């Protein structure tokens, strides 16, 4: 393995804690090179975990039906309205929002490069495993834990890449271009072609299999910032779901839910502390208060990049979709049921600035519904990305529904277990087989539950739209209060696959980018 690279990585960590004088001596032969499992643990955490994931992919959310452009206040006829665009928040988000064929004309796509940087960190650990030193009597569990994390993280990063820069998995697409496979423990600058989708998923499947084998013998940590065996099982169900491997989803998911069945009951949360910007109030992504969470990662940013701030009331900007029948906010309207997620996941405040009391009428109740999942809590300036038990519930429910020849009662039971904790008890109505005309209707209902539950998490909506048939989307971009252009993303559009970023194209003469279409305004 390339020990010079390992040394450089390790020193980056070391320098952040102590003086380099403690690590460097006059004789270059005295350079500290990690050898033991305990020395490699911080290397993986620093270099293999997706620490900047939130900001790397923030703009991708603009490419979904969960976001629209419009005015941010309740009354669209208010004389206070401005035709100005919220540049501070929206920035160059227009490129992604209209599915421009060349997004990097305005937006720098760092997601690709960052995932490969993280993959390099995983490769270093995986390459070092055979020679890594540890006490087999007292540190075998730590060694297995480190190995399981390295393999699982590499599987995750490749999962993110292939589900963003290649066509969605299908039997017809397996021999289409995937992404570049790099498994070397050193920086790889040699020109490389993209491997096929089949080859990328073969690596992902092998990595997650090895990760689970190591995890079965690993020391379990209560630190949710590190991948636990449970978190690795969750990832395994996601990977299997996206390959339509229903049996594996059910098998692994059932084992997971046997030990991790917690679903936070929103009926047990005081409604007065949901949907507020008060740091002491309820936040679904607070790892101290929500036992659903099995893994937390990324930065602690409390903002949703490109979405307008909740204090931007009279300008145009990007916001949670609410106007059309297929909008996110209307997805929470389920007959007479009161979905508590609409209250818990979105800000409900009446906006009255402390410096302007009594002037803004009370009837201007806050209707923007700024997403509040990741807002600041008492423990942090902002909550991180999280993997939660509910995703496995949804994964297994979908697997049951799609595997069955008819309407699956097993799928309905799982969905009822989730909905009972999310719908206000006084309005909740349990679903039964007779509520669905056919299998396809049940599957669509489960997809709708995924959207309601997992909105604005990672890039899950974009990934789901891709694997659910790449449906048509319509976005309106306003130039003024009454003037807008309409952009239609056709079903199955090439623009559901992102172009290979310039950072790779400029350095790799063998790589082929994805062709995207120029979507004209209507």
C-alpha positions in Angstrom: 0.0 0.0 0.0 1.1 3.6 -0.4 2.3 4.5 3.1 3.2 8.0 2.0 -0.5 8.8 1.3 -1.5 7.1 4.6 1.0 9.2 6.5 -0.3 12.4 4.8 -3.9 11.6 5.7 -3.0 10.7 9.2 -1.0 13.9 9.7 -3.9 16.0 8.5 -5.8 14.6 11.5 -2.9 14.9 13.9 -2.2 18.5 13.0 -5.8 19.4 14.0 -5.1 18.2 17.5 -1.5 18.7 18.4 1.6 20.3 17.1 3.4 18.7 14.2 6.6 18.9 16.2 5.3 15.9 18.2 4.9 13.9 14.9 7.9 15.1 12.9 11.5 14.6 13.8 14.7 15.6 12.1 15.2 12.1 10.8 12.5 11.4 8.1 12.7 7.8 9.2 10.9 8.7 12.4 7.7 9.8 10.6 4.7 8.3 12.3 2.8 5.9 10.1 -0.4 4.4 11.4 -0.1 0.7 12.1 -2.7 -0.2 14.7 -6.4 -0.4 14.4 -6.8 2.5 17.0 -4.6 4.7 14.8 -6.6 3.9 11.7 -10.0 4.7 13.3 -9.6 8.5 13.1 -8.3 8.2 9.5 -11.5 6.6 8.4 -13.7 9.1 10.3 -11.8 12.0 8.8 -11.3 10.8 5.3 -14.0 8.2 4.6 -17.2 9.6 6.1 -19.5 11.9 4.1 -18.8 14.9 6.2 -19.9 17.6 3.7 -22.7 15.7 2.1 -25.5 18.2 3.0 -23.9 21.1 1.1 -22.5 18.9 -1.7 -26.0 17.9 -2.8 -28.2 20.8 -1.6 -29.0 22.0 -5.2 -30.2 18.6 -6.4 -33.4 19.1 -4.3 -34.3 21.9 -6.8 -34.7 19.2 -9.5 -37.6 17.6 -7.8 -41.3 18.2 -7.3 -40.8 19.0 -3.7 -39.7 22.5 -4.6 -41.4 25.3 -6.5 -40.8 29.0 -7.1 -43.2 31.6 -6.0 -44.1 34.3 -3.4 -43.3 33.6 0.2 -46.2 35.3 2.1 -49.8 34.3 2.5 -51.5 37.1 0.5 -50.3 37.1 -3.2 -52.2 40.4 -3.7 -50.5 42.3 -0.9 -49.1 45.7 -1.8 -46.0 44.8 0.1 -45.0 42.3 -2.6 -41.7 42.7 -4.5 -40.8 41.3 -7.8 -37.3 40.8 -6.6 -35.7 37.4 -6.5 -34.3 36.2 -3.2 -30.7 36.1 -4.5 -29.2 35.6 -1.1 -30.8 32.2 -0.7 -31.7 31.3 -4.3 -28.4 32.2 -5.9 -27.8 30.4 -9.1 -30.3 27.7 -8.3 -32.2 28.5 -11.5 -29.9 26.2 -13.4 -30.9 23.2 -11.4 -34.5 24.2 -11.1 -35.1 24.4 -14.8 -33.0 21.2 -15.4 -30.5 23.1 -17.6 -28.5 20.9 -19.8 -25.3 22.5 -18.4 -25.8 23.0 -14.7 -22.2 23.7 -14.1 -22.6 26.9 -16.2 -23.6 28.5 -12.9 -23.3 25.8 -10.2 -20.1 23.9 -9.2 -20.9 20.2 -8.8 -18.7 19.1 -5.9 -20.6 15.9 -5.2 -18.6 13.7 -7.6 -15.2 14.8 -6.4 -16.1 14.6 -2.7 -17.5 11.1 -3.0 -14.3 10.0 -4.7 -12.2 11.7 -1.9 -14.3 9.7 0.6 -13.8 6.5 -1.4 -10.1 7.1 -1.3 -10.2 7.2 2.5 -12.1 3.9 2.5 -9.6 2.3 0.1 -6.7 3.2 2.4 -8.4 1.4 5.3 -9.4 -1.6 3.2 -5.9 -2.0 1.8 -4.4 -1.7 5.2 -6.6 -4.4 6.9 -4.4 -7.4 6.2 -1.3 -5.8 7.8 -3.1 -3.8 10.5 -2.0 -4.5 14.0 -4.4 -5.3 16.9 -4.6 -7.5 20.0 -6.8 -10.4 18.9 -8.0 -10.9 22.5 -9.1 -7.4 23.3 -9.3 -5.5 19.9 -10.8 -8.0 17.5 -14.2 -6.3 17.9 -12.7 -2.9 17.1 -10.9 -4.3 14.0 -14.1 -5.9 12.7 -16.0 -2.6 13.4 -13.4 -0.6 11.4 -13.5 -3.1 8.5 -17.3 -3.1 8.4 -17.4 0.7 8.3 -14.9 1.0 5.6 -16.6 -1.5 3.3 -20.1 -0.1 4.0 -19.0 3.5 3.4 -17.4 2.6 0.1 -20.6 0.9 -0.9 -22.6 4.0 0.1 -20.4 6.4 -1.8 -20.7 4.3 -5.0 -24.4 4.0 -4.4 -24.7 7.8 -4.3 -22.6 8.2 -7.5 -24.3 5.6 -9.6 -27.8 6.8 -8.6 -26.9 10.3 -9.7 -24.6 10.1 -12.7 -25.9 7.0 -14.4 -29.3 5.7 -15.5 -31.4 4.0 -12.7 -30.9 0.3 -12.1 -32.9 -1.9 -14.4 -32.2 -5.2 -16.2 -32.2 -3.2 -19.5 -29.7 -0.6 -18.2 -27.1 -2.9 -16.7 -24.7 -2.6 -19.6 -25.0 1.2 -19.8 -22.3 3.5 -18.5 -22.1 3.7 -14.7 -19.3 5.6 -12.9 -15.6 5.2 -12.6 -14.5 2.4 -10.2 -11.5 3.3 -8.2 -10.3 0.9 -5.5 -6.6 1.9 -5.2 -5.3 3.2 -1.8 -3.6 6.2 -3.5 -4.6 9.1 -5.6 -5.5 7.8 -9.1 -4.8 10.3 -11.8 -4.6 7.8 -14.7 -7.3 8.3 -17.4 -10.1 5.9 -16.8 -13.3 5.0 -18.5 -16.6 4.6 -16.7 -17.5 1.0 -15.7 -21.0 -0.3 -16.5 -23.9 -0.1 -14.1 -23.6 -3.9 -13.7 -20.0 -3.6 -12.6 -20.6 -0.8 -10.2 -23.4 -2.6 -8.5 -21.3 -5.8 -8.3 -18.8 -3.8 -6.3 -21.5 -2.2 -4.1 -23.1 -5.6 -3.5 -19.8 -7.3 -2.6 -18.8 -4.4 -0.3 -22.1 -4.4 1.6 -21.9 -8.2 1.9 -18.4 -8.0 3.4 -19.4 -5.1 5.6 -22.3 -7.2 7.1 -20.0 -10.2 7.7 -17.5 -8.0 9.6 -20.4 -6.2 11.4 -21.7 -9.5 12.8 -18.5 -9.8 14.8 -17.9 -6.1 15.5 -17.8 -4.2 18.7 -21.0 -2.2 18.9 -20.6 1.4 19.7 -23.4 3.7 21.0 -21.8 6.6 19.0 -24.4 7.3 16.3 -21.8 9.3 14.4 -20.2 5.9 13.5 -21.7 3.2 11.3 -23.1 0.5 13.5 -24.2 -3.0 12.5 -27.8 -1.7 12.5 -26.9 1.2 10.2 -25.2 -1.2 7.8 -28.3 -3.3 7.7 -30.3 -0.2 6.9 -28.0 0.6 4.0 -28.2 -3.0 2.8 -32.0 -2.8 2.5 -31.7 0.5 0.6 -29.2 -1.0 -1.8 -31.3 -4.1 -2.4 -34.5 -2.0 -2.8 -32.9 0.0 -5.6 -32.1 -3.2 -7.4 -35.6 -4.6 -6.9 -34.2 -7.5 -4.9 -37.3 -7.9 -2.8 -36.3 -11.0 -1.0 -33.1 -9.5 0.3 -34.9 -6.3 1.5 -37.4 -8.4 3.4 -34.7 -10.8 4.9 -32.4 -8.1 6.1 -35.1 -5.6 7.0 -36.9 -8.2 9.2 -33.7 -8.8 11.1 -33.2 -5.1 11.5 -36.7 -4.4 12.7 -36.5 -7.2 15.2 -33.9 -5.2 17.2 -34.7 -1.6 16.0 -38.5 -1.2 15.9 -38.7 2.2 17.4 -41.0 4.7 15.6 -41.3 8.0 17.4 -45.0 8.7 18.1 -45.7 12.3 17.2 -48.9 12.0 19.1 -46.8 12.0 22.2 -45.2 15.3 21.4 -46.7 18.6 22.6 -48.0 20.3 19.5 -47.1 23.7 20.8 -43.4 22.8 20.4 -43.6 21.4 16.9 -43.0 23.5 13.8 -41.3 26.4 15.6 -37.9 27.9 15.2 -37.2 27.8 19.0 -34.0 25.9 19.6 -35.4 24.2 22.7 -38.5 22.8 20.8 -39.0 19.5 19.0 -36.8 18.6 16.0 -37.3 15.2 14.3 -33.5 15.0 13.6 -32.4 15.6 17.2 -30.4 12.4 17.9 -30.9 12.9 21.7 -34.7 12.9 21.5 -35.4 10.6 18.5 -34.5 6.9 19.0 -35.4 6.2 15.4 -32.0 7.5 14.4 -29.4 4.9 13.9 -26.7 7.0 12.1 -26.0 10.7 11.8 -23.5 12.3 9.4 -22.7 15.4 7.4 -22.3 19.0 8.4 -24.4 20.7 11.1 -25.8 23.3 8.8 -29.3 24.4 9.8 -30.2 25.8 6.4 -31.6 24.4 3.2 -29.4 25.9 0.6 -31.2 27.6 -2.2 -34.6 27.6 -0.3 -35.6 31.1 0.7 -35.2 32.0 4.4 -38.4 32.1 6.4 -37.8 35.7 7.1 -37.9 36.6 3.4 -41.6 37.4 3.1 -42.3 39.6 0.1 -39.8 38.4 -2.5 -39.9 35.6 -5.1 -37.9 32.5 -4.2 -37.7 28.8 -4.0 -39.9 27.2 -1.5 -41.6 23.9 -0.6 -44.1 23.0 -3.3 -47.7 23.7 -2.4 -49.8 24.9 -5.4 -50.4 21.9 -7.6 -52.2 18.7 -6.8 -48.9 16.8 -7.0 -47.1 19.2 -4.6 -45.5 18.1 -1.4 -47.6 20.0 1.0 -50.8 18.7 -0.5 -49.5 15.2 -0.2 -50.1 15.5 3.5 -53.8 16.1 2.9 -55.3 12.6 3.3 -59.1 13.0 3.6 -60.1 13.8 7.2 -56.8 12.6 8.7 -54.5 15.2 10.3 -50.9 14.3 9.4 -48.7 15.5 12.2 -45.7 15.5 10.0 -47.0 18.7 8.3 -46.8 20.3 11.7 -43.6 18.7 12.9 -41.5 18.9 9.7 -42.4 22.4 8.6 -42.3 25.8 10.3 -45.8 27.1 11.4 -44.9 30.4 13.1 -46.7 33.7 12.7 -44.0 36.0 11.4 -43.9 39.2 13.5 -40.4 40.8 13.7 -39.5 41.8 17.2 -38.4 45.1 15.8 -41.8 45.7 14.2 -44.4 44.5 16.8 -48.1 44.9 16.0 -47.8 46.2 12.5 -48.1 42.9 10.6 -51.7 41.6 10.8 -52.3 38.4 12.7 -54.2 37.0 9.8 -51.0 36.8 7.9 -50.3 33.4 9.4 -47.0 31.9 8.2 -47.8 29.8 5.1 -44.4 29.4 3.6 -43.9 26.1 5.5 -40.1 26.3 5.6 -38.7 22.8 6.2 -37.6 22.5 9.8 -36.2 19.0 10.1 -32.6 20.2 10.4 -33.1 23.4 12.3 -31.0 24.3 15.3 -31.5 22.4 18.5 -30.1 22.9 22.0 -27.3 20.4 21.2 -26.1 21.8 17.9 -26.3 24.7 15.6 -28.1 22.4 13.2 -29.0 18.8 12.9 -27.1 16.4 10.5 -28.3 14.0 7.9 -29.8 10.9 9.6 -30.7 7.4 8.8 -33.8 6.3 10.7 -35.7 3.1 11.4 -38.7 4.4 9.4 -36.8 4.0 6.2 -36.4 0.3 6.7 -40.2 0.1 7.5 -40.8 1.7 4.1 -38.3 -0.4 2.3 -39.7 -3.7 3.6 -43.3 -2.5 3.0 -42.5 -1.7 -0.6 -40.7 -5.0 -1.1 -43.7 -6.9 0.3 -46.1 -4.9 -2.0 -44.0 -5.4 -5.1 -43.2 -9.0 -4.6 -46.7 -10.1 -3.9 -49.1 -11.3 -6.7 -52.0 -9.4 -5.1 -52.5 -6.7 -2.4 -50.0 -7.5 0.4 -51.4 -7.5 3.9 -47.8 -7.6 5.3 -47.0 -4.3 3.5 -50.2 -2.7 4.8 -49.4 -3.8 8.4 -46.0 -2.1 8.2 -47.5 1.1 6.8 -50.1 1.1 9.5 -47.4 0.8 12.2 -45.8 4.0 10.7 -48.9 6.0 10.1 -50.4 5.3 13.5 -47.4 7.2 14.9 -47.6 10.0 12.4 -51.4 10.7 12.0 -53.3 12.4 14.9 -54.9 9.5 16.8 -58.4 11.1 16.9 -58.4 11.2 13.1 -56.3 8.1 12.2 -58.0 5.4 10.1 -56.2 2.1 9.7 -55.7 0.9 6.2 -56.9 -2.5 5.0 -56.7 -4.6 1.9 -60.1 -3.3 0.8 -58.7 0.3 0.6 -56.7 -0.5 -2.4 -58.1 -1.5 -5.8 -55.0 -3.4 -6.8 -51.3 -4.0 -6.1 -50.2 -1.0 -8.1 -52.4 1.3 -6.0 -50.8 0.1 -2.8 -47.3 0.6 -4.2 -48.1 4.2 -5.1 -49.4 4.8 -1.6 -46.2 3.5 -0.1 -44.2 5.8 -2.5 -46.3 8.7 -1.3 -45.5 7.7 2.3 -41.8 7.7 1.4 -42.2 11.2 0.1 -44.1 12.4 3.2 -41.6 10.8 5.6 -38.2 11.3 3.9 -38.6 14.7 2.2 -35.5 16.8 2.1 -33.3 13.9 3.4 -30.1 13.3 1.4 -31.3 13.4 -2.2 -33.9 10.7 -1.6 -36.7 12.3 -3.6 -34.5 12.7 -6.7 -33.3 9.1 -6.4 -36.8 7.8 -5.9 -38.2 9.7 -8.8 -35.5 8.1 -11.0 -36.3 4.6 -10.0 -40.1 5.2 -10.1 -40.2 5.8 -13.8 -38.6 9.3 -14.1 -42.0 11.0 -14.3 -42.8 14.3 -16.0 -42.3 17.4 -13.9 -43.4 21.0 -14.4 -41.6 24.0 -12.9 -42.5 27.7 -13.3 -39.8 30.3 -13.0 -41.2 33.7 -12.2 -39.7 36.9 -13.7 -42.3 39.0 -11.9 -45.5 38.6 -10.0 -47.5 38.0 -13.2 -44.8 36.8 -15.6 -43.3 33.4 -15.6 -41.8 30.8 -17.9 -42.8 27.1 -17.7 -40.3 24.3 -18.0 -41.4 20.8 -18.6 -39.2 17.8 -17.8 -40.5 15.0 -20.0 -41.1 11.5 -18.6 -37.9 9.5 -18.9 -35.8 12.6 -19.7 -32.1 12.3 -20.0 -31.8 15.2 -17.5 -32.7 12.7 -14.7 -29.0 11.8 -15.1 -26.5 14.5 -14.2 -23.5 15.2 -16.4 -20.1 14.1 -15.3 -18.6 17.2 -13.6 -16.0 19.4 -15.2 -13.5 18.5 -12.5 -13.4 15.0 -13.9 -13.8 15.8 -17.6 -10.9 18.3 -17.5 -8.5 15.7 -15.9 -9.6 12.5 -17.5 -9.5 12.3 -21.3 -11.1 8.8 -21.4 -14.2 9.6 -19.4 -17.5 10.0 -21.3 -20.1 12.4 -20.0 -23.9 12.0 -20.1 -25.8 13.7 -22.9 -28.5 16.0 -21.5 -31.3 17.7 -23.5 -31.9 21.5 -23.7 -35.3 22.1 -22.2 -36.9 25.2 -23.6 -39.2 27.5 -21.8 -42.9 27.2 -22.8 
